[in-house]
């Protein structure tokens, strides 16, 4: 399924923020900073990535539902969307 801007919502913003956070974690490790602080930031990056993934799946689900409601054939089946969702869990 092709991703369209209306489907991805703020996922790209979340991913860019996570990218910046990850760069910060790398800098912390390279600078020999406190392990706890680096791991806390790494956990935040992980959550941000998860949330972006859930946003993408949710957008795909909404898109497929809209297409189906308009009488069309959605680009993905419910089973395919479920599989994507579960791959994030």
N, CA, C and O atoms as CSV, one atom per row, in Angstrom:
chain,resi,resn,atom,element,x,y,z
A,1,UNK,N,N,0.845,-1.161,0.000
A,1,UNK,CA,C,0.000,0.000,0.000
A,1,UNK,C,C,0.897,1.232,0.000
A,1,UNK,O,O,1.821,1.345,0.805
A,2,UNK,N,N,0.618,2.118,-0.882
A,2,UNK,CA,C,1.378,3.365,-0.980
A,2,UNK,C,C,0.966,4.300,0.153
A,2,UNK,O,O,-0.224,4.502,0.397
A,3,UNK,N,N,1.960,4.871,0.846
A,3,UNK,CA,C,1.657,5.794,1.934
A,3,UNK,C,C,1.423,7.188,1.375
A,3,UNK,O,O,2.220,7.714,0.597
A,4,UNK,N,N,0.312,7.766,1.794
A,4,UNK,CA,C,-0.038,9.124,1.378
A,4,UNK,C,C,0.021,10.028,2.606
A,4,UNK,O,O,-0.149,9.554,3.730
A,5,UNK,N,N,0.260,11.315,2.406
A,5,UNK,CA,C,0.402,12.223,3.557
A,5,UNK,C,C,-0.760,12.143,4.547
A,5,UNK,O,O,-0.547,12.225,5.756
A,6,UNK,N,N,-1.970,11.987,4.052
A,6,UNK,CA,C,-3.115,11.925,4.960
A,6,UNK,C,C,-3.142,10.625,5.773
A,6,UNK,O,O,-3.839,10.539,6.784
A,7,UNK,N,N,-2.400,9.635,5.340
A,7,UNK,CA,C,-2.354,8.357,6.054
A,7,UNK,C,C,-1.282,8.339,7.141
A,7,UNK,O,O,-1.458,7.690,8.172
A,8,UNK,N,N,-0.184,9.038,6.922
A,8,UNK,CA,C,0.933,8.948,7.865
A,8,UNK,C,C,0.805,9.909,9.039
A,8,UNK,O,O,1.460,9.716,10.063
A,9,UNK,N,N,-0.014,10.926,8.912
A,9,UNK,CA,C,-0.200,11.860,10.015
A,9,UNK,C,C,1.113,12.444,10.478
A,9,UNK,O,O,1.911,12.933,9.678
A,10,UNK,N,N,1.330,12.387,11.787
A,10,UNK,CA,C,2.551,12.970,12.346
A,10,UNK,C,C,3.668,11.944,12.526
A,10,UNK,O,O,4.627,12.191,13.257
A,11,UNK,N,N,3.545,10.803,11.867
A,11,UNK,CA,C,4.556,9.751,12.013
A,11,UNK,C,C,5.939,10.238,11.583
A,11,UNK,O,O,6.938,9.905,12.221
A,12,UNK,N,N,6.003,11.015,10.519
A,12,UNK,CA,C,7.306,11.506,10.045
A,12,UNK,C,C,7.923,12.454,11.080
A,12,UNK,O,O,9.132,12.425,11.312
A,13,UNK,N,N,7.102,13.274,11.686
A,13,UNK,CA,C,7.601,14.180,12.730
A,13,UNK,C,C,8.156,13.362,13.893
A,13,UNK,O,O,9.222,13.672,14.424
A,14,UNK,N,N,7.434,12.327,14.282
A,14,UNK,CA,C,7.883,11.465,15.372
A,14,UNK,C,C,9.211,10.776,15.013
A,14,UNK,O,O,10.110,10.669,15.847
A,15,UNK,N,N,9.316,10.317,13.769
A,15,UNK,CA,C,10.536,9.641,13.338
A,15,UNK,C,C,11.724,10.591,13.298
A,15,UNK,O,O,12.833,10.208,13.671
A,16,UNK,N,N,11.509,11.813,12.856
A,16,UNK,CA,C,12.605,12.796,12.850
A,16,UNK,C,C,13.059,13.118,14.279
A,16,UNK,O,O,14.251,13.271,14.542
A,17,UNK,N,N,12.093,13.216,15.189
A,17,UNK,CA,C,12.429,13.470,16.586
A,17,UNK,C,C,13.226,12.292,17.149
A,17,UNK,O,O,14.212,12.488,17.859
A,18,UNK,N,N,12.796,11.075,16.831
A,18,UNK,CA,C,13.514,9.883,17.293
A,18,UNK,C,C,14.921,9.836,16.710
A,18,UNK,O,O,15.866,9.416,17.377
A,19,UNK,N,N,15.049,10.269,15.467
A,19,UNK,CA,C,16.364,10.298,14.830
A,19,UNK,C,C,17.307,11.226,15.608
A,19,UNK,O,O,18.471,10.896,15.835
A,20,UNK,N,N,16.793,12.374,16.007
A,20,UNK,CA,C,17.591,13.307,16.799
A,20,UNK,C,C,17.933,12.736,18.165
A,20,UNK,O,O,19.056,12.883,18.647
A,21,UNK,N,N,16.949,12.077,18.791
A,21,UNK,CA,C,17.198,11.462,20.090
A,21,UNK,C,C,18.248,10.366,19.977
A,21,UNK,O,O,19.111,10.244,20.846
A,22,UNK,N,N,18.183,9.575,18.925
A,22,UNK,CA,C,19.148,8.499,18.741
A,22,UNK,C,C,20.552,9.058,18.543
A,22,UNK,O,O,21.521,8.511,19.069
A,23,UNK,N,N,20.660,10.132,17.797
A,23,UNK,CA,C,21.967,10.778,17.632
A,23,UNK,C,C,22.495,11.236,18.985
A,23,UNK,O,O,23.694,11.146,19.251
A,24,UNK,N,N,21.602,11.726,19.841
A,24,UNK,CA,C,22.004,12.142,21.172
A,24,UNK,C,C,22.499,10.971,22.015
A,24,UNK,O,O,23.468,11.099,22.763
A,25,UNK,N,N,21.822,9.827,21.887
A,25,UNK,CA,C,22.240,8.628,22.624
A,25,UNK,C,C,23.627,8.185,22.166
A,25,UNK,O,O,24.480,7.842,22.985
A,26,UNK,N,N,23.843,8.194,20.866
A,26,UNK,CA,C,25.152,7.814,20.329
A,26,UNK,C,C,26.234,8.744,20.869
A,26,UNK,O,O,27.308,8.293,21.267
A,27,UNK,N,N,25.944,10.045,20.879
A,27,UNK,CA,C,26.907,11.016,21.423
A,27,UNK,C,C,27.182,10.760,22.895
A,27,UNK,O,O,28.324,10.858,23.344
A,28,UNK,N,N,26.129,10.430,23.653
A,28,UNK,CA,C,26.299,10.150,25.080
A,28,UNK,C,C,27.224,8.946,25.292
A,28,UNK,O,O,28.101,8.969,26.155
A,29,UNK,N,N,27.015,7.907,24.500
A,29,UNK,CA,C,27.836,6.701,24.628
A,29,UNK,C,C,29.280,7.001,24.252
A,29,UNK,O,O,30.209,6.612,24.959
A,30,UNK,N,N,29.461,7.696,23.132
A,30,UNK,CA,C,30.817,8.016,22.678
A,30,UNK,C,C,31.547,8.927,23.651
A,30,UNK,O,O,32.771,8.870,23.766
A,31,UNK,N,N,30.784,9.779,24.360
A,31,UNK,CA,C,31.400,10.697,25.321
A,31,UNK,C,C,31.599,10.037,26.676
A,31,UNK,O,O,32.161,10.646,27.587
A,32,UNK,N,N,31.140,8.788,26.819
A,32,UNK,CA,C,31.327,8.074,28.079
A,32,UNK,C,C,30.440,8.585,29.196
A,32,UNK,O,O,30.808,8.508,30.369
A,33,UNK,N,N,29.276,9.108,28.844
A,33,UNK,CA,C,28.359,9.632,29.868
A,33,UNK,C,C,27.717,8.491,30.659
A,33,UNK,O,O,27.941,7.314,30.378
A,34,UNK,N,N,26.929,8.866,31.634
A,34,UNK,CA,C,26.288,7.911,32.533
A,34,UNK,C,C,25.415,6.917,31.782
A,34,UNK,O,O,24.596,7.300,30.947
A,35,UNK,N,N,25.598,5.651,32.084
A,35,UNK,CA,C,24.873,4.560,31.440
A,35,UNK,C,C,23.360,4.701,31.637
A,35,UNK,O,O,22.587,4.480,30.704
A,36,UNK,N,N,22.943,5.067,32.843
A,36,UNK,CA,C,21.505,5.187,33.128
A,36,UNK,C,C,20.854,6.241,32.255
A,36,UNK,O,O,19.759,6.034,31.733
A,37,UNK,N,N,21.524,7.368,32.097
A,37,UNK,CA,C,20.968,8.448,31.285
A,37,UNK,C,C,20.857,8.018,29.821
A,37,UNK,O,O,19.861,8.304,29.157
A,38,UNK,N,N,21.883,7.331,29.326
A,38,UNK,CA,C,21.863,6.866,27.935
A,38,UNK,C,C,20.747,5.854,27.720
A,38,UNK,O,O,20.043,5.906,26.712
A,39,UNK,N,N,20.584,4.931,28.670
A,39,UNK,CA,C,19.530,3.917,28.540
A,39,UNK,C,C,18.132,4.525,28.643
A,39,UNK,O,O,17.200,4.074,27.978
A,40,UNK,N,N,17.997,5.550,29.480
A,40,UNK,CA,C,16.708,6.248,29.580
A,40,UNK,C,C,16.355,6.886,28.243
A,40,UNK,O,O,15.216,6.797,27.786
A,41,UNK,N,N,17.334,7.525,27.624
A,41,UNK,CA,C,17.099,8.151,26.324
A,41,UNK,C,C,16.843,7.101,25.238
A,41,UNK,O,O,16.009,7.307,24.356
A,42,UNK,N,N,17.550,5.993,25.305
A,42,UNK,CA,C,17.348,4.917,24.341
A,42,UNK,C,C,15.927,4.343,24.453
A,42,UNK,O,O,15.304,4.019,23.443
A,43,UNK,N,N,15.427,4.223,25.673
A,43,UNK,CA,C,14.051,3.761,25.870
A,43,UNK,C,C,13.061,4.755,25.260
A,43,UNK,O,O,12.043,4.349,24.698
A,44,UNK,N,N,13.349,6.038,25.366
A,44,UNK,CA,C,12.480,7.057,24.774
A,44,UNK,C,C,12.486,6.946,23.250
A,44,UNK,O,O,11.445,7.108,22.613
A,45,UNK,N,N,13.652,6.670,22.666
A,45,UNK,CA,C,13.743,6.478,21.216
A,45,UNK,C,C,12.904,5.275,20.800
A,45,UNK,O,O,12.173,5.330,19.810
A,46,UNK,N,N,13.012,4.204,21.552
A,46,UNK,CA,C,12.269,2.986,21.242
A,46,UNK,C,C,10.759,3.243,21.273
A,46,UNK,O,O,10.033,2.805,20.380
A,47,UNK,N,N,10.295,3.951,22.297
A,47,UNK,CA,C,8.863,4.279,22.384
A,47,UNK,C,C,8.426,5.158,21.222
A,47,UNK,O,O,7.342,4.967,20.669
A,48,UNK,N,N,9.262,6.117,20.850
A,48,UNK,CA,C,8.920,7.006,19.734
A,48,UNK,C,C,8.800,6.221,18.430
A,48,UNK,O,O,7.903,6.481,17.628
A,49,UNK,N,N,9.700,5.266,18.218
A,49,UNK,CA,C,9.628,4.436,17.015
A,49,UNK,C,C,8.370,3.586,17.015
A,49,UNK,O,O,7.697,3.460,15.992
A,50,UNK,N,N,8.053,3.002,18.166
A,50,UNK,CA,C,6.830,2.200,18.271
A,50,UNK,C,C,5.595,3.031,17.953
A,50,UNK,O,O,4.725,2.601,17.196
A,51,UNK,N,N,5.526,4.204,18.527
A,51,UNK,CA,C,4.352,5.070,18.303
A,51,UNK,C,C,4.237,5.468,16.836
A,51,UNK,O,O,3.133,5.520,16.294
A,52,UNK,N,N,5.351,5.747,16.197
A,52,UNK,CA,C,5.304,6.087,14.769
A,52,UNK,C,C,4.791,4.895,13.970
A,52,UNK,O,O,3.986,5.065,13.054
A,53,UNK,N,N,5.241,3.709,14.302
A,53,UNK,CA,C,4.766,2.509,13.615
A,53,UNK,C,C,3.276,2.304,13.803
A,53,UNK,O,O,2.566,1.976,12.852
A,54,UNK,N,N,2.797,2.496,15.029
A,54,UNK,CA,C,1.362,2.349,15.283
A,54,UNK,C,C,0.560,3.394,14.511
A,54,UNK,O,O,-0.532,3.110,14.021
A,55,UNK,N,N,1.102,4.587,14.409
A,55,UNK,CA,C,0.416,5.633,13.620
A,55,UNK,C,C,0.283,5.209,12.157
A,55,UNK,O,O,-0.761,5.405,11.535
A,56,UNK,N,N,1.360,4.623,11.614
A,56,UNK,CA,C,1.322,4.188,10.217
A,56,UNK,C,C,0.292,3.080,10.015
A,56,UNK,O,O,-0.464,3.106,9.043
A,57,UNK,N,N,0.257,2.121,10.912
A,57,UNK,CA,C,-0.725,1.037,10.795
A,57,UNK,C,C,-2.142,1.590,10.954
A,57,UNK,O,O,-3.044,1.211,10.206
A,58,UNK,N,N,-2.337,2.474,11.915
A,58,UNK,CA,C,-3.661,3.064,12.118
A,58,UNK,C,C,-4.110,3.841,10.881
A,58,UNK,O,O,-5.274,3.771,10.488
A,59,UNK,N,N,-3.189,4.577,10.272
A,59,UNK,CA,C,-3.521,5.303,9.048
A,59,UNK,C,C,-3.911,4.363,7.922
A,59,UNK,O,O,-4.848,4.637,7.172
A,60,UNK,N,N,-3.195,3.260,7.805
A,60,UNK,CA,C,-3.530,2.261,6.797
A,60,UNK,C,C,-4.889,1.641,7.049
A,60,UNK,O,O,-5.653,1.401,6.114
A,61,UNK,N,N,-5.189,1.383,8.315
A,61,UNK,CA,C,-6.496,0.816,8.661
A,61,UNK,C,C,-7.619,1.786,8.312
A,61,UNK,O,O,-8.640,1.390,7.749
A,62,UNK,N,N,-7.425,3.053,8.649
A,62,UNK,CA,C,-8.450,4.060,8.318
A,62,UNK,C,C,-8.638,4.174,6.815
A,62,UNK,O,O,-9.764,4.272,6.328
A,63,UNK,N,N,-7.528,4.160,6.081
A,63,UNK,CA,C,-7.600,4.268,4.628
A,63,UNK,C,C,-8.369,3.089,4.039
A,63,UNK,O,O,-9.249,3.272,3.198
A,64,UNK,N,N,-8.034,1.893,4.479
A,64,UNK,CA,C,-8.722,0.699,3.961
A,64,UNK,C,C,-10.204,0.726,4.307
A,64,UNK,O,O,-11.045,0.342,3.493
A,65,UNK,N,N,-10.520,1.180,5.511
A,65,UNK,CA,C,-11.918,1.267,5.916
A,65,UNK,C,C,-12.678,2.266,5.050
A,65,UNK,O,O,-13.815,2.008,4.655
A,66,UNK,N,N,-12.058,3.399,4.756
A,66,UNK,CA,C,-12.694,4.414,3.910
A,66,UNK,C,C,-12.938,3.873,2.504
A,66,UNK,O,O,-14.020,4.046,1.943
A,67,UNK,N,N,-11.927,3.218,1.942
A,67,UNK,CA,C,-12.063,2.639,0.598
A,67,UNK,C,C,-13.192,1.616,0.582
A,67,UNK,O,O,-14.007,1.601,-0.341
A,68,UNK,N,N,-13.241,0.767,1.596
A,68,UNK,CA,C,-14.282,-0.263,1.687
A,68,UNK,C,C,-15.669,0.380,1.814
A,68,UNK,O,O,-16.626,-0.076,1.188
A,69,UNK,N,N,-15.774,1.443,2.629
A,69,UNK,CA,C,-17.053,2.124,2.823
A,69,UNK,C,C,-17.548,2.783,1.543
A,69,UNK,O,O,-18.752,2.960,1.353
A,70,UNK,N,N,-16.615,3.144,0.667
A,70,UNK,CA,C,-16.985,3.763,-0.615
A,70,UNK,C,C,-17.232,2.720,-1.691
A,70,UNK,O,O,-17.441,3.059,-2.856
A,71,UNK,N,N,-17.209,1.442,-1.300
A,71,UNK,CA,C,-17.500,0.366,-2.246
A,71,UNK,C,C,-16.301,-0.134,-3.021
A,71,UNK,O,O,-16.454,-0.935,-3.944
A,72,UNK,N,N,-15.117,0.318,-2.669
A,72,UNK,CA,C,-13.917,-0.107,-3.382
A,72,UNK,C,C,-13.250,-1.295,-2.718
A,72,UNK,O,O,-13.677,-1.764,-1.663
A,73,UNK,N,N,-12.201,-1.767,-3.355
A,73,UNK,CA,C,-11.405,-2.869,-2.829
A,73,UNK,C,C,-10.167,-2.273,-2.168
A,73,UNK,O,O,-9.331,-1.677,-2.848
A,74,UNK,N,N,-10.040,-2.428,-0.839
A,74,UNK,CA,C,-8.889,-1.848,-0.153
A,74,UNK,C,C,-7.584,-2.498,-0.607
A,74,UNK,O,O,-7.580,-3.659,-1.017
A,75,UNK,N,N,-6.472,-1.752,-0.537
A,75,UNK,CA,C,-5.186,-2.277,-0.990
A,75,UNK,C,C,-4.623,-3.389,-0.104
A,75,UNK,O,O,-3.727,-4.122,-0.525
A,76,UNK,N,N,-5.141,-3.518,1.118
A,76,UNK,CA,C,-4.679,-4.565,2.032
A,76,UNK,C,C,-5.882,-5.204,2.707
A,76,UNK,O,O,-6.895,-4.550,2.955
A,77,UNK,N,N,-5.752,-6.485,2.997
A,77,UNK,CA,C,-6.812,-7.182,3.721
A,77,UNK,C,C,-6.673,-6.916,5.214
A,77,UNK,O,O,-5.643,-6.431,5.682
A,78,UNK,N,N,-7.729,-7.241,5.952
A,78,UNK,CA,C,-7.672,-7.096,7.400
A,78,UNK,C,C,-6.564,-7.973,7.977
A,78,UNK,O,O,-5.879,-7.576,8.919
A,79,UNK,N,N,-6.391,-9.159,7.413
A,79,UNK,CA,C,-5.347,-10.074,7.899
A,79,UNK,C,C,-3.957,-9.484,7.688
A,79,UNK,O,O,-3.092,-9.615,8.554
A,80,UNK,N,N,-3.735,-8.841,6.553
A,80,UNK,CA,C,-2.430,-8.223,6.284
A,80,UNK,C,C,-2.166,-7.076,7.256
A,80,UNK,O,O,-1.055,-6.931,7.767
A,81,UNK,N,N,-3.195,-6.259,7.511
A,81,UNK,CA,C,-3.044,-5.156,8.459
A,81,UNK,C,C,-2.798,-5.676,9.870
A,81,UNK,O,O,-1.987,-5.119,10.610
A,82,UNK,N,N,-3.498,-6.744,10.238
A,82,UNK,CA,C,-3.292,-7.339,11.554
A,82,UNK,C,C,-1.861,-7.852,11.694
A,82,UNK,O,O,-1.232,-7.679,12.738
A,83,UNK,N,N,-1.358,-8.476,10.649
A,83,UNK,CA,C,0.012,-8.989,10.673
A,83,UNK,C,C,1.016,-7.852,10.872
A,83,UNK,O,O,1.972,-7.991,11.634
A,84,UNK,N,N,0.798,-6.722,10.182
A,84,UNK,CA,C,1.675,-5.561,10.361
A,84,UNK,C,C,1.603,-5.027,11.773
A,84,UNK,O,O,2.622,-4.707,12.385
A,85,UNK,N,N,0.381,-4.933,12.286
A,85,UNK,CA,C,0.203,-4.449,13.649
A,85,UNK,C,C,0.933,-5.342,14.640
A,85,UNK,O,O,1.643,-4.850,15.518
A,86,UNK,N,N,0.763,-6.640,14.505
A,86,UNK,CA,C,1.404,-7.576,15.416
A,86,UNK,C,C,2.909,-7.593,15.286
A,86,UNK,O,O,3.606,-7.942,16.239
A,87,UNK,N,N,3.428,-7.222,14.125
A,87,UNK,CA,C,4.889,-7.169,13.960
A,87,UNK,C,C,5.496,-6.061,14.824
A,87,UNK,O,O,6.693,-6.087,15.112
A,88,UNK,N,N,4.688,-5.098,15.236
A,88,UNK,CA,C,5.168,-4.015,16.094
A,88,UNK,C,C,5.094,-4.382,17.572
A,88,UNK,O,O,5.764,-3.767,18.402
A,89,UNK,N,N,4.290,-5.370,17.896
A,89,UNK,CA,C,4.078,-5.739,19.302
A,89,UNK,C,C,5.243,-6.523,19.861
A,89,UNK,O,O,5.222,-6.909,21.029
